[in-house]
Amino acid sequence: MTRNKKIISGIIIVVSISAISLIIWQNYHGPVITNESPEIILIEEMVGNIVLYKNAEWGAIYEKDEKGTEIASLLILKLRELNLQAKCIVSEEYLQRMKEKNTILELVFKKPVNIPISQWIGPEDRSYILVDENGYRILKNVGDTLFILEDNLDEGLEAYILIGHGTVRVDYDCWTIKQEDSNELNKSWIDEIEKLLLE
């Protein structure tokens, strides 16, 4: 069992590094990732902190070790899978109330980065939306992200991922991962994260 866990951990780390490498080599460059620095950027060089909010308490859970790398890698991979923008605006005041009531995992980057996601943009909209060479959207200047694991306010935000832009974040964009060939949200990533947190 321990051997299997180590193998799985190794796979996650390899996939995460590959994902970051892909961002670099396909020119998804921003304040942190640039054409002038094409080397593979390690997770610990990108991630500032990971904070868990639960039961009106909070605590930093990110350590620069194997488990910390696994958690950060999984969160970044889920950001890459975003494909549906939801219609909601979350103010800083409302966000604080959410952190007090809901279960939220917050990923904070050391410096804002550009992140390619899985939402395809039609040619007619590419003049004002940043996309890659295949037409997939790039989220610009991402400073932090909030993964809503549990919505105790019953406002339908479970499995939503909030994206804060820049270094001074006032409002957040709301995103989700929609299941393929369905209008249902993919919530399986919540179980993946919670399982990893319990290990």
SVG drawing of the C-alpha trace seen along z (x, -y; Angstrom):
<svg xmlns="http://www.w3.org/2000/svg" viewBox="-29 -46 45 48">
<polyline fill="none" stroke="black" stroke-width="0.4" points="0.0,0.0 2.8,-2.4 4.6,-1.5 1.4,-2.3 1.1,-5.7 4.7,-6.5 4.1,-5.6 1.0,-7.8 2.8,-10.7 5.6,-10.4 3.1,-10.5 1.4,-13.6 4.7,-15.4 5.8,-14.5 2.5,-15.6 2.6,-18.9 6.1,-19.7 5.1,-18.7 2.1,-21.1 4.2,-24.0 6.8,-23.2 4.0,-23.3 3.0,-26.8 6.6,-28.0 7.4,-26.5 4.1,-27.5 4.7,-31.2 2.0,-31.6 4.2,-34.2 3.4,-36.8 5.0,-38.5 6.5,-35.2 6.8,-33.1 8.5,-34.8 10.3,-34.0 13.5,-35.2 13.4,-32.4 12.5,-29.2 13.7,-26.9 11.2,-24.7 9.8,-26.7 9.4,-24.5 6.1,-24.5 7.8,-26.1 9.0,-29.0 5.4,-29.7 3.3,-29.0 3.3,-31.5 0.9,-29.7 -2.1,-27.3 -4.6,-28.1 -7.5,-26.0 -10.6,-27.7 -13.0,-25.4 -15.4,-25.7 -14.6,-29.5 -10.9,-28.6 -8.1,-28.9 -4.5,-27.7 -1.7,-27.6 -1.1,-24.0 1.6,-24.4 5.0,-23.0 7.9,-22.7 7.8,-18.9 6.4,-16.1 2.8,-16.4 2.9,-20.2 4.0,-19.7 1.2,-17.1 -1.5,-19.5 -0.2,-22.5 0.2,-20.3 -3.4,-19.0 -4.8,-22.5 -2.9,-23.9 -4.0,-21.0 -7.6,-21.7 -7.1,-25.3 -6.0,-24.0 -9.3,-22.1 -11.6,-25.2 -14.0,-25.5 -17.1,-27.4 -17.3,-31.0 -20.2,-31.5 -22.2,-34.7 -21.3,-35.9 -19.2,-38.6 -17.8,-38.1 -16.8,-41.3 -14.1,-41.2 -16.7,-41.7 -18.7,-38.8 -15.6,-36.7 -14.7,-37.1 -18.2,-35.8 -17.7,-32.8 -14.4,-32.0 -16.0,-32.1 -18.9,-29.7 -17.7,-27.5 -14.8,-25.1 -12.4,-26.7 -8.9,-26.0 -7.0,-29.1 -4.0,-28.9 -1.8,-32.1 0.9,-32.6 4.0,-34.5 3.5,-36.7 0.6,-36.8 0.8,-34.3 -1.0,-33.6 -2.8,-30.2 -4.1,-28.4 -7.5,-26.7 -9.8,-24.4 -12.3,-26.9 -12.2,-27.1 -12.8,-30.6 -14.4,-31.1 -12.4,-33.1 -14.9,-36.0 -14.1,-36.6 -10.3,-36.3 -9.6,-39.9 -10.4,-40.8 -9.8,-37.5 -6.3,-36.1 -6.0,-32.6 -3.2,-30.2 -2.4,-29.0 -5.2,-26.4 -7.9,-28.9 -8.0,-28.0 -8.4,-30.8 -5.6,-32.1 -6.5,-33.6 -4.3,-36.7 -2.5,-38.0 -3.9,-35.4 -2.8,-36.2 -4.8,-33.8 -7.6,-31.2 -10.2,-29.8 -11.6,-26.3 -15.0,-26.0 -15.1,-22.5 -18.3,-22.9 -21.0,-25.6 -22.5,-25.9 -24.3,-29.1 -26.4,-27.0 -25.8,-29.5 -25.0,-27.0 -21.3,-27.7 -20.0,-24.2 -17.3,-23.2 -16.9,-26.8 -13.4,-28.1 -12.9,-31.8 -10.1,-33.6 -8.5,-36.8 -6.4,-38.9 -3.4,-41.0 -1.8,-41.7 -4.7,-43.8 -7.8,-41.6 -11.2,-43.2 -13.5,-41.2 -13.2,-37.6 -14.3,-35.8 -16.3,-32.6 -15.3,-29.5 -16.3,-25.8 -15.3,-22.6 -18.2,-21.3 -18.5,-17.6 -17.9,-16.6 -21.2,-16.3 -23.2,-17.5 -24.4,-20.7 -23.6,-19.2 -20.6,-20.4 -17.7,-18.1 -17.4,-17.9 -15.1,-14.9 -12.0,-17.1 -13.4,-17.9 -13.0,-14.2 -9.5,-14.2 -8.5,-17.2 -10.1,-16.0 -8.5,-12.6 -5.1,-14.2 -5.6,-16.4 -6.4,-13.5 -3.3,-11.5"/>
</svg>
